[in-house]
Amino acid sequence: MNEPVVRGDKPRIYLIDVTNRDGVQTAKIGLSKLQKTMINHYLDEMGIFQSEFGFPALEHETNYINANLKLHEKGFFKNIRLEGWVRATPEDVYKALQLTKVEHLNLSISTSLIMTHGKFGGRMSREDVLKMMTEAVDAARQAGVKSIGVNAEDASRTAAEREDGGYDEDYLLKFALAAKKHGADRIRYCDTLGYDRTQSIYDTVHMLAKEVQLPIELHCHNDTGFAVANSVEGAMGAIDAGVDAYVNVTVNGMGERAGNADLVSVILAITKSRGLRNLDILDPKIDLTKAWKIANYVARSFQVPIPINQVGVGANAFAHESGIHADGVLKNRKNYEIYSPEELGIPSELTLESGRIITTGEYGGIKGMRHVYSKMGVELPADLERRILHLVQIATMHNQQPLVEDELKFIAEYPEEAALLMTVIP
């Protein structure tokens, strides 16, 4: 059975974070499995609907995937849904379900002519693409996967270009209808290269949503600087057609090449901008006060500083130097601010208390670790101290930086899962 098209009395926009899938594909950097787990935790605290948390068909992700699913069962994650990404082939589906206990999958395949020709070397026709995709959906549905998203990679160029230079929305529609017929719950419209613009993405998504009557996901890259705008306008195309929209985001806009749509920017665009701020269409579970905390944790974990002018969370996001601006904001902040630092959870002293560096780690000892935990108000069982010390040492080595307080608390509370995260070989 497909998911309901509309939740409640009106369609809404829900957020799917892909930091732990697309974000980690940022060239030259990466995350440890512990860091990926903590990001899932912070996303859960923030009320994000779903985390695309990894690649269940890759063996080195097996322990991480299963550990996070165990943590979900134990209540470490309260509400967030954990979903894996695989290629839209029956083989990938079977391998993912053989290696892990993942219950939600997104199946991805290229739909544009330039990609199908380039990737498959002319060996696959468009009908072959449809056949592979529907067989993968069938395999997932028959295996009992609870929700299935189907990704049209490079959908924006699929819709815009035919070999004769005309439009090809008909193939994209055919693809989406076939996915629905075989049991897909959502269609992901991927602006994989940041090729789309706001009007064209609105029009195409509106057509798809109206004709297919399934929720539409928006996955937009920032190659032309349109990722946030295209995500929001694409989502409105779905909303105006009467179905839910799911916007893919990453923390701090991390991702391939120029990155993805930034989590905080998308939230602020939907809740603060002209024409949208009064519509009340964003998932009501979103807690924007967690924004600054997760932005700084991710920046620290990737070792990529937040740009000084980053929307909402940059060091200058609420800085005013111009005499006219400074005077105006001192009289009434609303003169030059459409949202406040408090709304984003920015502490007045501009420090991240919960993410401060703790001086225990790879070469620490029992007494030092005991002191650190006691300052956090955590009493370690005597019989577990050496086990936890060992895990702290290993985790510090994995992260290649000192652990933050939340990481230390996690290790103390969930030592079994922490050990699994740091054991790569299944």
For each residue, the residues with C-beta under 8 A, 3 or more apart:
1:
2: 5 180 183 184 185 214
3: 147 185 186 215
4: 7
5: 2 11 213 214 215 242 243 244
6: 10 11 242 243 244
7: 4 11 12 244
8: 12
9:
10: 6 281
11: 5 6 7 238 239 242 243 244 245 281
12: 7 8 239 244 245 281 282 283
13: 235 239 244 245 246 247 270 281 282 283
14: 49 50 244 245 246 247 283
15: 48 49 50 246 247 249 263 266 267 283 286
16: 48 49 50 51 52 83 217 246 247 248 249
17: 20 43 48 50 51 52 248 249 250 251 263
18: 21 22 23 51 52 219 248 249 250 255 260
19: 22 23 24 39 43 51 250 251 254 263 298
20: 17 23 24 31 36 39 40 51 52 53 54
21: 18 24 25 52 53 54 55 85
22: 18 19 25 52 248 250 254 255 256 260
23: 18 19 20 26 31 250 251 254 255 260 298 302
24: 19 20 21 30 31 36
25: 21 22 255 256
26: 23 29 30 254 255 256 259 302 304
27: 256 257
28:
29: 26 302 303 304
30: 24 26 302
31: 20 23 24 35 36 39 301 302
32: 35 36 301 395 398 399 400 422
33: 36 37 63 64 67 398 421 422 424
34: 37 38 395 398 399 407 410 418 421 422
35: 31 32 38 39 301 399
36: 20 24 31 32 33 39 40 53 54 64
37: 33 34 40 41 64 67 68 71 410 417 421
38: 34 35 41 42 297 301 406 407 410
39: 19 20 31 35 36 42 43 51 251 294 297 298 301
40: 20 36 37 43 44 51 53 68 77 80 82
41: 37 38 44 45 76 77 406 410
42: 38 39 45 46 290 293 294 297
43: 17 19 39 40 46 48 51 80 294
44: 40 41 47 48 51 77 78 79 80
45: 41 42 287 290
46: 42 43 286 287 288 290 291 294
47: 44 79 283 285 286 287 290
48: 15 16 17 43 44 51 80 263 286
49: 14 15 16 80 81 246 283 285
50: 14 15 16 17 80 81 82 83 104 246
51: 16 17 18 19 20 39 40 43 44 48 80 81 82 83
52: 16 17 18 20 21 22 83 84 85 106 248
53: 20 21 36 40 65 68 82 83 84
54: 20 21 36 58 61 64 65 68 84 85
55: 21 58 61 84 85 86
56: 61 62 65 84 86 95 96 97 99 100 102 105
57: 84 86 87 92 95 96 99
58: 54 55 61 62
59: 62 99 426
60: 424 425
61: 54 55 56 58 64 65 100
62: 56 58 59 65 66 99 100 426
63: 33 66 67 420 421 423 424 425 426
64: 33 36 37 54 61 67 68 420 421
65: 53 54 56 61 62 68 69 84 99 100 102
66: 62 63 69 70 100 101 420
67: 33 37 63 64 70 71 417 420 421
68: 37 40 53 54 64 65 71 72 77 82 417
69: 65 66 72 73 82 100 101 102 103
70: 66 67 73 74 417 420
71: 37 67 68 74 76 77 414 417
72: 68 69 75 76 77 80 82
73: 69 70
74: 70 71 414 417
75: 72 78
76: 41 71 72 410 413 414 417
77: 40 41 44 68 71 72 80 82
78: 44 75
79: 44 47 285
80: 40 43 44 48 49 50 51 72 77
81: 49 50 51 104 147
82: 40 50 51 53 68 69 72 77 102 104
83: 16 50 51 52 53 102 104 105 106 147 149
84: 52 53 54 55 56 57 65 96 100 102 104 105 106
85: 21 52 54 55 105 106 108
86: 55 56 57 89 92 93 95 96 105 106 107 108
87: 57 92 107 108 109 136
88: 92 107 108 109 132 133 136 137 150 151
89: 86 92 93 109 132 135 136
90: 93 94 135 136 138 139
91: 94 95
92: 57 86 87 88 89 95 96 107 136
93: 86 89 90 96 97 105 107 136 139 140 143 145
94: 90 91 97 98 139 143
95: 56 57 86 91 92 98 99
96: 56 57 84 86 92 93 99 100 102 105
97: 56 93 94 100 102 143 145
98: 94 95
99: 56 57 59 62 65 95 96 426
100: 56 61 62 65 66 69 84 96 97
101: 66 69
102: 56 65 69 82 83 84 96 97 105 145
103: 69 145 146 147
104: 50 81 82 83 84 145 146 147 148
105: 56 83 84 85 86 93 96 102 140 145 147 148 149
106: 52 83 84 85 86 148 149 150 151 188
107: 86 87 88 92 93 133 136 137 140 148 149 150 151
108: 85 86 87 88 150 151 153 188 190
109: 87 88 89 129 132 133 136 151 152 153
110: 115 116 119 129 153 154
111: 115 116 129 152 153 154 155 158 171 172 175
112: 115 116 153 154 155 157 158 161
113: 116 117 126 158 161 162 163 168
114: 117 118 154 157 161
115: 110 111 112 118 119 153 154 157
116: 110 111 112 113 119 120 124 126 129
117: 113 114 120 121 122
118: 114 115 121
119: 110 115 116
120: 116 117 123 124
121: 117 118
122: 117
123: 120
124: 116 120 128 129 132
125: 128 129
126: 113 116 129 130 171
127: 130 131
128: 124 125 131 132
129: 109 110 111 116 124 125 126 132 133 175
130: 126 127 133 134 174 175 178
131: 127 128 134 135
132: 88 89 109 124 128 129 135 136
133: 88 107 109 129 130 136 137 150 175 178 179
134: 130 131 137 138 178 179 181 182
135: 89 90 131 132 138 139
136: 87 88 89 90 92 93 107 109 132 133 139 140
137: 88 107 133 134 140 141 148 150 179 182 183 184
138: 90 134 135 141 142 182 183
139: 90 93 94 135 136 142 143
140: 93 105 107 136 137 143 145 148 183
141: 137 138 144 145 148 182 183
142: 138 139
143: 93 94 97 139 140
144: 141
145: 93 97 102 103 104 105 140 141 148
146: 103 104
147: 3 81 83 103 104 105 185 186
148: 104 105 106 107 137 140 141 145 183 184 185 186
149: 83 105 106 107 184 185 186 187 188 217
150: 88 106 107 108 133 137 176 179 184 186 187 188
151: 88 106 107 108 109 188 190 217 219
152: 109 111 155 158 172 175 176 187 188 189 190
153: 108 109 110 111 112 115 190 192
154: 110 111 112 114 115 157 158 190 192 193
155: 111 112 152 158 159 172 188 189 190 191 192 204
156: 159 160 189 190 191 192 193 195 196 200 201 204
157: 112 114 115 154 160 161 192 193 195
158: 111 112 113 152 154 155 161 168 171 172 175
159: 155 156 167 168 169 172 200 204
160: 156 157 167 168 195 196 200
161: 112 113 114 157 158 165 167 168
162: 113 165 166 167 168
163: 113
164:
165: 161 162
166: 162
167: 159 160 161 162
168: 113 158 159 160 161 162 171 172
169: 159 172 173 204 207
170: 173 174
171: 111 126 158 168 174 175
172: 111 152 155 158 159 168 169 175 176 204 208
173: 169 170 176 177 207 208 211 212
174: 130 170 171 177 178
175: 111 129 130 133 152 158 171 172 178 179
176: 150 152 172 173 179 180 187 208 211 212 214
177: 173 174 180 181 211 212
178: 130 133 134 174 175 181 182
179: 133 134 137 150 175 176 182 184 187
180: 2 176 177 183 184 187 212 213 214
181: 134 177 178
182: 134 137 138 141 178 179
183: 2 137 138 140 141 148 180
184: 2 137 148 149 150 179 180 187 214
185: 2 3 147 148 149 214 215
186: 3 147 148 149 150 214 215 216 217 246
187: 149 150 152 176 179 180 184 208 212 214 215 216 217
188: 106 108 149 150 151 152 155 216 217 218 219 246 248
189: 152 155 156 201 204 205 208 216 217 218 219 234
190: 108 151 152 153 154 155 156 219 220
191: 155 156 194 195 196 201 218 219 220 221 226 227 230 234
192: 153 154 155 156 157 195 219 221
193: 154 156 157 221 223
194: 191 220 221 222 223 224 225 226 227 230 258
195: 156 157 160 191 192 223 224
196: 156 160 191 200 201 204 220 226 230 234
197: 200 201 224 226 230
198: 201 202 226 229 230 233
199: 202 203 233
200: 156 159 160 196 197 203 204
201: 156 189 191 196 197 198 204 205 218 220 230 233 234 237
202: 198 199 205 206 233 234 236 237
203: 199 200 206 207 237
204: 155 156 159 169 172 189 196 200 201 207 208 237
205: 189 201 202 208 209 216 218 234 235 237 238 241
206: 202 203 209 210 237 238 240 241
207: 169 173 203 204 210 211
208: 172 173 176 187 189 204 205 211 212 216
209: 205 206 212 213 214 215 216 237 238 241 242 243
210: 206 207 213 241 242
211: 173 176 177 207 208
212: 173 176 177 180 187 208 209
213: 5 180 209 210 242 243
214: 2 5 176 180 184 185 186 187 209 243
215: 3 5 185 186 187 209 238 243 244 245 246
216: 186 187 188 189 205 208 209 234 235 237 238 243 245 246
217: 16 149 151 186 187 188 189 245 246 247 248
218: 188 189 191 201 205 230 231 234 235 238 245 246 247 248 261
219: 18 151 188 189 190 191 192 248 260
220: 190 191 194 196 201 226 227 228 230 231 234 248 260 261
221: 191 192 193 194 227 255 256 257 258 259 260
222: 194 225 226 227 228 253 255 257 258 259 260 261
223: 193 194 195 257 258
224: 194 195 197
225: 194 222 258
226: 191 194 196 197 198 220 222 229 230
227: 191 194 220 221 222 230 231 253 258 259 260 261 262
228: 220 222 231 232 261 262 265 266 269
229: 198 226 232 233 269
230: 191 194 196 197 198 201 218 220 226 227 233 234 261
231: 218 220 227 228 234 235 247 248 249 261 266
232: 228 229 235 236 247 266 269 270 273 276
233: 198 199 201 202 229 230 236 237
234: 189 191 196 201 202 205 216 218 220 230 231 237 238 245 247
235: 13 205 216 218 231 232 238 239 245 247 270
236: 202 232 233 239 240 245 276
237: 201 202 203 204 205 206 209 216 233 234 240 241 245
238: 11 205 206 209 215 216 218 234 235 241 243 244 245
239: 11 12 13 235 236 242 243 244 245 281
240: 206 236 237
241: 205 206 209 210 237 238
242: 5 6 11 209 210 213 239
243: 5 6 11 209 213 214 215 216 238 239
244: 5 6 7 11 12 13 14 215 238 239
245: 11 12 13 14 215 216 217 218 234 235 236 237 238 239
246: 13 14 15 16 49 50 186 188 215 216 217 218
247: 13 14 15 16 217 218 231 232 234 235 261 266
248: 16 17 18 22 52 188 217 218 219 220 231 260 261
249: 15 16 17 18 231 260 261 262 263 266
250: 17 18 19 22 23 253 254 255 259 260 261 262 263
251: 17 19 23 39 254 262 263 294 295 298
252: 262 263 295 298 299 302 304 306 310 313
253: 222 227 250 259 260 261 262 263 265
254: 19 22 23 26 250 251 259 260 298 302 304
255: 18 22 23 25 26 221 222 250 258 259 260
256: 22 25 26 27 221 259 260
257: 27 221 222 223
258: 194 221 222 223 225 227 255
259: 26 221 222 227 250 253 254 255 256 262
260: 18 22 23 219 220 221 222 227 248 249 250 253 254 255 256
261: 218 220 222 227 228 230 231 247 248 249 250 253 265 266
262: 227 228 249 250 251 252 253 259 265 266 310 311
263: 15 17 19 48 249 250 251 252 253 266 267 291 294 295
264: 267 268 288 291 295 310 311 312 313 344
265: 228 253 261 262 268 269 311 312
266: 15 228 231 232 247 249 261 262 263 269 270
267: 15 263 264 270 271 282 286 288 291
268: 264 265 271 272 273 288 311 312 339
269: 228 229 232 265 266 272 273 276
270: 13 232 235 266 267 273 276 281 282
271: 267 268 276 277 282 288
272: 268 269 276 277 338 339
273: 232 268 269 270 276 277
274: 277
275: 279
276: 232 236 269 270 271 272 273 279 281
277: 271 272 273 274
278:
279: 275 276
280: 284
281: 10 11 12 13 239 270 276
282: 12 13 267 270 271 286
283: 12 13 14 15 47 49 286
284: 280
285: 47 49 79
286: 15 46 47 48 267 282 283
287: 45 46 47 290
288: 46 264 267 268 271 291 343 344 345
289: 342 343 344 345
290: 42 45 46 47 287 293 294 345
291: 46 263 264 267 288 294 295 312 313 344 345
292: 295 296 312 313 344 345 346 347 352
293: 42 290 296 297 345 352 354 355
294: 39 42 43 46 251 263 290 291 297 298
295: 251 252 263 264 291 292 298 299 306 310 312 313
296: 292 293 299 300 306 313 352 355
297: 38 39 42 293 294 300 301 352 355 404 406
298: 19 23 39 251 252 254 294 295 301 302
299: 252 295 296 302 303 304 305 306
300: 296 297 303 355 401 404
301: 31 32 35 38 39 297 298 399
302: 23 26 29 30 31 252 254 298 299
303: 29 299 300 401
304: 26 29 252 254 299
305: 299
306: 252 295 296 299 310 313 314 315
307: 310 314
308: 314 315 316
309: 314 316 317
310: 252 262 264 295 306 307 313 314 317
311: 262 264 265 268 314 317
312: 264 265 268 291 292 295 317 339 344
313: 252 264 291 292 295 296 306 310 317 344 346
314: 306 307 308 309 310 311 317
315: 306 308 319 350
316: 308 309 319
317: 309 310 311 312 313 314 341
318: 337 340 341 346
319: 315 316
320: 325 326 329 336
321: 325 326
322: 325 326
323: 326 327
324: 327 328
325: 320 321 322 328 329 336
326: 320 321 322 323 329 330
327: 323 324 330 331
328: 324 325 331 332 335 336
329: 320 325 326 332 333 335 336 337
330: 326 327
331: 327 328 335
332: 328 329 335
333: 329 336 337 340
334: 337 338
335: 328 329 331 332
336: 320 325 328 329 333
337: 318 329 333 334 340
338: 272 334
339: 268 272 312 343 344
340: 318 333 337 343 344
341: 317 318 344 346 348
342: 289 345 346
343: 288 289 339 340
344: 264 288 289 291 292 312 313 339 340 341
345: 288 289 290 291 292 293 342
346: 292 313 318 341 342 350
347: 292 350 351 352 353
348: 341
349:
350: 315 346 347
351: 347 356
352: 292 293 296 297 347 355 356
353: 347 356
354: 293 404 405 406
355: 293 296 297 300 352 404 405 406
356: 351 352 353 404 405
357: 402 404
358: 361 372 402 403 404 405 408
359: 364 368 372 402
360: 364 368 369 372 392 402 403 408
361: 358 364 392 393 396 402 403
362: 393 396 397
363: 393
364: 359 360 361 368 369 389 392 393
365: 368 369 389
366: 369 370 385 386 389
367: 370 371
368: 359 360 364 365 371 372
369: 360 364 365 366 372 373 385 388 389 392
370: 366 367 373 374 380 385
371: 367 368 374 375
372: 358 359 360 368 369 375 376 408
373: 369 370 376 378 379 380 408 412
374: 370 371 377 378 379
375: 371 372
376: 372 373 405 408 409
377: 374
378: 373 374 408 409 412
379: 373 374
380: 370 373 384 385 388 412
381: 384 385
382: 385
383:
384: 380 381 387 388 415
385: 366 369 370 380 381 382 388 389
386: 366 389 390
387: 384 390 391 415
388: 369 380 384 385 391 392 411 412 415
389: 364 365 366 369 385 386 392 393
390: 386 387 393 394
391: 387 388 394 395 411 415 418 419 422
392: 360 361 364 369 388 389 395 396 403 408 411
393: 361 362 363 364 389 390 396 397
394: 390 391 397 398 422
395: 32 34 391 392 398 399 403 407 411 418 422
396: 361 362 392 393 399 401 402 403
397: 362 393 394 400
398: 32 33 34 394 395 422
399: 32 34 35 301 395 396 402 403 407
400: 32 397
401: 300 303 396
402: 357 358 359 360 361 396 399
403: 358 360 361 392 395 396 399 407 408 411
404: 297 300 354 355 356 357 358 407 408
405: 354 355 356 358 376 408 409
406: 38 41 297 354 355 409 410
407: 34 38 395 399 403 404 410 411
408: 358 360 372 373 376 378 392 403 404 405 411 412
409: 376 378 405 406 412 413
410: 34 37 38 41 76 406 407 413 414 418
411: 388 391 392 395 403 407 408 414 415 418
412: 373 378 380 388 408 409 415
413: 76 409 410
414: 71 74 76 410 411 417 418
415: 384 387 388 391 411 412 418 419
416: 419 420
417: 37 67 68 70 71 74 76 414 420 421
418: 34 391 395 410 411 414 415 421 422
419: 391 415 416 422 423
420: 63 64 66 67 70 416 417 423
421: 33 34 37 63 64 67 417 418
422: 32 33 34 391 394 395 398 418 419
423: 63 419 420
424: 33 60 63
425: 60 63
426: 59 62 63 99
